[in-house]
Amino acid sequence: MARNQLRTAVIIAVGSELLTPERVDTNSLFLTDALNELGVQLRYKVVVGDARDDIGAALLAAAAQADIVVVTGGLGPTDDDVTREAVATACGMPLQEDADVAAAIRSRFAARGLAMPAINRRQALVPRGATVLPNPDGSAPGLWIERPEMVCIVLPGPPRELRGMFEAVARTRLAAACGRQGIFRRVLRVTGRPESYVDEVASPVYSRWLSAAVPISTSVLATRGEVELHLSARAATREDADGALDAATSELAAVLGTDLVSSDGAALEEVVGRLLRAQGRRVAVAESCTGGLIASRLTDVPGSSEYVHAGWVAYHNEAKTALLGVDARLIEDHGAVSEPVARALADGCRMRAGTDYGLGVTGIAGPGGGSSDKPVGTVYVALAGPGGRLRVRRLNLPGDRERVKHFASQAALDLLRRTLLE
Amino acid sequence: MARNQLRTAVIIAVGSELLTPERVDTNSLFLTDALNELGVQLRYKVVVGDARDDIGAALLAAAAQADIVVVTGGLGPTDDDVTREAVATACGMPLQEDADVAAAIRSRFAARGLAMPAINRRQALVPRGATVLPNPDGSAPGLWIERPEMVCIVLPGPPRELRGMFEAVARTRLAAACGRQGIFRRVLRVTGRPESYVDEVASPVYSRWLSAAVPISTSVLATRGEVELHLSARAATREDADGALDAATSELAAVLGTDLVSSDGAALEEVVGRLLRAQGRRVAVAESCTGGLIASRLTDVPGSSEYVHAGWVAYHNEAKTALLGVDARLIEDHGAVSEPVARALADGCRMRAGTDYGLGVTGIAGPGGGSSDKPVGTVYVALAGPGGRLRVRRLNLPGDRERVKHFASQAALDLLRRTLLE
């Protein structure tokens, strides 16, 4: 097998917790994307428990069917982390302690003022002949093993460590060993429309791309309060792919209009942040039913301190009055979940914070508190803007408490985004 | 193999879409739970594409390693649905049209006033000797195949159809064929300690349970800012399992002390909520670097309006002073990220909200804003309590912005939890 023509891969996720009803392996999604970009197709994927024999059997079976075998997880320090042993046995490469790895782990603990626990020493065991992949984010090193029948890459299970190691070292090594036709993806995000509407509008556009010079396949996915369009271009270089994807994105943008949130995968809160920054505007938030979620999403974005001034979580009616000056009579007359109260929240936080915009949200997240008039999921979202201009939306949101909170935050951020676009 | 002693299973999910970066197989989670309840352990699980050879190879490999093989998906009417053919070939049971199945599919279409499309006729093909499992929710029938080496169950891919068919017919058949020992789970959550510490303390306790009358196996999992202990008891009845799990939980609680957050899987914010409610206490929050995340987590819990009074997101220094009365000189002298400012935030929100407790958090979430003295990840968490008592913790948190926010919220909620426990 020529090393520059690795074409197929198998992913083996190790971890008994991944064989319970509670956990699902998600590392393989990241890895599939990364492998596809390098032109490598996933043949199959498998999840095995922390059992030496099962890991070894899966590795040998995979080696017979694919050029690359990626094994994830089971590299921790405890007794049930047996991936190192299993891989060493299956590959016939006995384990030996690697002095450099041991030193790196020791200094990692020392940096936090700790002595290395004895059990972490196991993490310094390396199959003889394997290349160690350094772990920028944790103590478990990865492994790169070249065998006549395959390349075996062993990566740590924690998603952050796995990604960090892949980006830092594995991707470049793989790129050198793989063919050049890659699959390049782009994600477009759409808000405020159901999946069927988006597909109806977009499919006449994207269905033409399958037979283009740089073919692009498209899939439409509904996620929480958003619809995503995933575009996959197959091309020899990233430049070729980018050219085709740019043109494709423009075509879709024309039919989607302001429903299109981003074409670079950016989240709604990030797009709102870009608009606020570009326009030199600042925002404040007064939240009842979302309980701080909108402020938290806005401040998830690095640099958000430039445009997020302040937020209030006015959960109690008293707090609405005391903190944000919502007239107690408004609450009495219309109820805490009402259009006037949402307006007063938006206006109150804008005035008190001295910002350009103020978002106010009040609603019934459930499971209690609903009525026939205002069932669980009733939410009012208000935006106060320059010159005291006010906009309000009434929403009837489906789902449980967590979903109502999320959808309400989504609607509030989208109201701000659309207003900033005008 | 005695048919009433089926003990191990493999799940094979079929579908090329499950080998893309966008989709994950979740049917196996439902099936794992159902199999575990029947005393069946999942040996491993695998995802293969819509390729006859791959499905067949996976089936034969699974049959060599488990008593039950569950195959899901690929039973639709289109050309790329090849599970029927693959299973028939692998089991050496030629396909033949089943008149009853064909009639059922035809009448399903007739009920909607439609003629059966020609392609749906493929769904009436059944391996000779297989038992047809009726589909209450769709046109694709399932299959039950008994072979000397295994039982093979073939179920449709759409989750609703799979669940409907499992509950309607497969569960009872499996229960008759399986032993009666079930697997029952419990999750314990621990905060404030690394995985290695928890394992060192807990393993002398849990290692004894493997050989107990009701054997319990334990695995230790580090998640974001928490460590989970997963206990799995094997017992004839839920009562037997619960008795053993209760005793086991008590033993672990004794060695873990207040590091144990919950033994029923409850999240930290839920446990904090229970303690506040039980003690009739209320809390307010003043957040800088966590940006509303603590308030949002607290209000994720149904009924939290009873004890969460108000929250402030004081992102700007001006906001800290104007909203919460933090003395501007404190910020000038010590910096916004400092112990005195954290104290002033905690005290300020407690006084203004008139609550029993006030949590104040200030820190550097990054990626910018760090210094050699106070690098990214430096966070001060303060709790003001009854009588003005104040507690502060300085944290040096690893990771990116999102992780710093999460860990800081974790530390703040845990500080409140431990204080409420005293």
Interface residues (C-beta under 8 A of the other chain):
Chain A: S16 E17 L19 T20 P21 E22 V24 D25 T26 L29 F30 T32 D33 N36 L42 R43 Y44 K45 V46 V47 V48 G49 D50 D54 A57 A58 A61 Q65 G76 P77 T78 D79 D80 R112 P117 I119 N120 D137 P158 R160 R185 S219 L221 H230 V285 E287 T290 G291 G292 L293 I294 A295 S296 L298 T299 D300 P302 G303 S304 S305 V308 H309 A310 G311 W312 V313 A314 Y315 H316 E318 A319 A322 L323 R352 A353 A365 G366 P367 G368 R401 E402 K405
Chain B: L19 T20 P21 E22 V24 D25 T26 L29 F30 T32 D33 N36 L42 R43 Y44 K45 V46 V47 V48 G49 D54 A57 A58 A61 Q65 R185 V187 E195 S196 D199 E200 S203 S219 V220 L221 A222 H230 V285 E287 T290 G291 G292 L293 I294 A295 S296 L298 T299 D300 P302 G303 S304 S305 V308 H309 A310 G311 W312 V313 A314 Y315 H316 E318 A319 L323 R352 A353 A365 G366 P367 G368 N396 P398 G399 R401 E402 R403 K405
